[in-house]
Amino acid sequence: MNYVRLGRIETFPANTCRVVSLPEGEPVIVINLDGDLHVLEGHCGQGHSLEHVTIIESEGRVLCPLHGWELDLERRVCSANPDCVLKVFPVHLDRDEVVIACE
C-alpha cells in the first residue's frame, strides 16, 4: 500500500472541496464536510471534473457541477444512477497533514 500526502489540513477548510493531483497525475477531490475528510476520485461517473461540486452539509451529499447528480459521501453512490459508484480513498491525518492510502 502506498501513502500519499495531499497537504496540510489548513489547506482544506471545513465545508470546502479541492482537487489535488496524485503523483501519477490522477485527480482526487478532497472534501471537508464539517471536519470529516472524504477523498474521492476526481471525476464523476460520466468523466467530468468534480472540482466545483456543491456541498450539501446537512445531508452529507455533494452535487456534480455538470449533471446536478447527488452523491452520498458515506455510501459513495449517486442518487440518479445507483450503478455509478466512485472510488474512495482511505484518509487519515498524520500530525497536521492529510494522507491517503493508494493501491
ZILINGI-V644562 format. One record per helix or strand. SS is the DSSP state (H for helix, E for strand). FROM is the first residue (numbers start at 1). TO is the last residue. If there is no record, write none. Layout:
ss->SS from->FROM to->TO
ss->SS from->FROM to->TO
This chain:
ss->E from->2 to->8
ss->H from->9 to->11
ss->E from->16 to->21
ss->E from->27 to->33
ss->E from->36 to->41
ss->E from->43 to->43
ss->E from->49 to->49
ss->E from->54 to->56
ss->H from->57 to->59
ss->E from->61 to->63
ss->E from->70 to->72
ss->E from->77 to->78
ss->E from->85 to->85
ss->E from->88 to->89
ss->E from->91 to->94
ss->E from->97 to->102
